[in-house]
């Protein structure tokens, strides 16, 4: 067991000492280059299209829900602040 660990450590040290096989080359995109569309971006777009089409989602609904969410969070913070100050002053 200990010899195996020693061999594994030795192998990892040897592998770390060797330079990488091919260095990465960074190339700038030209005018004719096509943008990369990742699978995550495609999934996000498909889910947004399906959700928006199914529910009739609109910008107004998004703004109203965002305002309601922030209102709840701010009121919770306000109640916590009032409770804290009431304990400090009494």
Secondary structure, 3 states (H helix, E strand, C coil): CHHHHHHHHHHHHHHHHCCCCCCCCCCCCCCCCCCCCCHHHHHHHHHHHHHHHHHCCCHHHHHHHHHHHHHHHHHHHHHHHHHHHHHHHC
